[in-house]
Amino acid sequence: MLSRLVIQGPEDPGFGTPKSEMTDSDEVFNLALQWLKKCKCAEHAPDKNWYPTRLLDIRPLKQDLQPDRKPDRKRDRKRDQASTMEAKPSLSKQDSSLDKTTISLVAKKNWKGGKPGSLRNDRYVTLSHCWGPPQHHGPKLTSKNIADFEAGIEIRKLPKTFRDAIRFAARLPQVGFIWIDSLCIKQGEEEDWLTESALMNQVYSKSHLNISATAAGDSEGGLYFGRSPENLLEDEISLNIDGIPVPWDQVVDVDARDKSTQATQSRPTSPGNLRRCVILDTSFWTQRVDWAPVNRRAWVLQERLLCPRVLHFCRDQVAWECAEFDAAEARPLGIPNYQLTGEGLLQESQFKGLDPDRNGRALRAGRLRGLPDPVAHLQPQIHAFELWKRVVEVYSRTELTVARDKLIALSGIARMMPSRIGSKEKPATYVAGLWRPHLESQLLWKVEPVYNPHDETFEHYGRRPLDYRAPTFSWAAIDVEQGNGITYGEVTDKEIYISIEEASVKPKSKDDLFGMVEESCLTVWGRLRPITLTKKEKGRFCWTIKDDKDLVEEKHTNIYLDSVQDTQFDTDEFYCLPTAKGGYLGTGDSTYIFCLLLRVKKKEDAVFERIGFTKLSSWADKKTWNQIGQDVSRDVDFAHPDNGLPGGWQRFYLE
């Protein structure tokens, strides 16, 4: 599969020439300062009215980095106001004795001399990192040692990643504090953990910068790595444009610095039909950032999205990510946001950013591919749903050390969405990973199996954890750390076949719908059809309508089971619930009827669980497609007479 594409000429000033053989060099640090100065995403930081509950005070280290400098309040005040970006001594040249410097844990409630916002160097940064195995975790904050942390801890006693991040942060202008999860949240104490988890959206969104140990697999991996700088240089070629079937001035010329420009005129700059070009790796960002160890962690996704800007310490270079631009040492002025697919070169929406009008609209347009939006009347609300769809789909492919954290590890982002999906006057309601309004169509998420063409088998990676953490109707009830992850349901209000009367959620923490869930239930009205579900060879399944002589011969194979392992094909009692009719966005596909696959949990109480998703096409499933929505009142025998309505509608409960 091709991963490279000729897209731009070398005369562009964005081509970098890294020279240092280690990413802890002055060269790297100065480039990071340039990005900081260019980015305007964190102009609000610090918010002098809000700080995290606890921070690590690194100002003593900041002073030790400048041992020969005499205090000058007037000069320092001018420097702070001007936000100068002068470089400090290289980390590689710093005396190792600095590791004996003591830093201390400070609590917001115990600030001396006023709030932190009234102090010099009042900004704080955060750290994203992989914990790794227990032997690499280092000291952790607990109720037993909090007094020791407040008295001070020597930097040398911390894991290497923490030491590197603290020393880097201390060199940044106006930064005097750092927030690290294991040192600022009491570990092993649920009450403090739940309280602080509810503040994650503010901890990260109000930070000055997120330092990401992107390439390190554990806390001892560190920020910095050796590299061969020549490998970062772009490959130049001379391209013979003779015979290209379109005029050269109509070829897309990618320029990441101007996202509004889709194509620019370009003329050959070499004699004849030759043009000097550069080969860019279209998998550059995916390989170094998206698939890096730290970004496989579920908790890190919200850290990455909520922080105004992120500095990634990758294996061979540093990279920058903010809502304005992406950049790296090899492309310091910006990275073209294009992806090479089977359909050609497609422009992708920038990953970072939670603005519905800007980021959500771009995501939606990318999926529509020029076709009209079937739910244009739901704008701008649909753009916020588009953001949430992407967040869930990316998040579903990440890894959790503790399975119960599935919802709470995403709670920081979820807390920001109610007024975006709804409005300030009427915010949307969070329902265990889904939202009201339009909850009905969001139930149609699916776990896509992975097809292996060599032996024509399907691999099903969905797993349901043993301990309860979310209702079965929510994607959060399933782990899919391999394969394609979760595909979120298409939000629509058209041709919906069910009605949700009530959605109840019992949170673990009082009144906190965004945290952990103890139980949840939907009261649903719909037409249930009893079915037979059969397991076939090579990871395939089929279902048929039960006890219907006209439909029993028609077998349906478009099935997406949530967790094959806990589906008892011989003993479970299965039902099909027609839920909506529609097509796939941006494809022009035929219309389908989308259905939920359910199994009985308590038949006497009309309680069901979701086990999967299926779709019926008008051509392959013609008979069932035409009849499944008809009166089926006699197909389900509920104990309570008020559970039925004329027309075949039944009221039941989905847990």
Buried (B, 14 or more C-beta within 10 A) or exposed (E): EEEEBBBBBBEBEBBBEBEBEBBBBBBBBBBBBBBBEBBEBBEEBBEEEBBBBBBBBBBBBBBBBEEEEEEEEEEEEEBBEEEEEEEBEBBEEBEEEBBEBBBBBBBEEEBEEEBBBEBEBBBBBBBBBBBBEEEBBBBBBBEEBBEBBBEEBEBEEBBBBBBBBBBBBBBBBBBBBBBBBBBBBBBEBEEBBBBBBBBBBBBBBBBBBBBBBBBBBBBBBBBBBEBEBEEBEBEEEEBEBEEEEEEBEEBBBBBBEEBEEEEEEBEBEBEEBBBBBBBBBBBBBEEBBBEBBBBBBBBBBBBBBBBBBBBBBBBBBBBBBBBBBBBBBBBBBBBBBBBBEEEEBEBBBBBBBBBBEBBBBBBBBBBBEEEEBBBEEBBEBBBBBBBBBBBBBBBBBBBBEEEBBBBBBBBBBBBBBBEBBBEEEEBBBBBBBBBBBBBBBBBBBBBBBEEEEEEEBBEBBBBBBEEBBBBBBBBBBBBBBEBBBBBBBBBBEEEBBBEBEEBEBEBBBEEBBBBBBEBBBBBBBBBBBBBBBBEEEEBBBBBBBBEBEEBEEBEBEBBBBBBBEBBEEEEBBBBBBBBBBBEEBBEEEEEBBBBBBBBBBEBEEBBBBBBBBBBBBEEBBEBBBEBBBEEBEEBBEBEEEEBBEEEBBBBBBBB
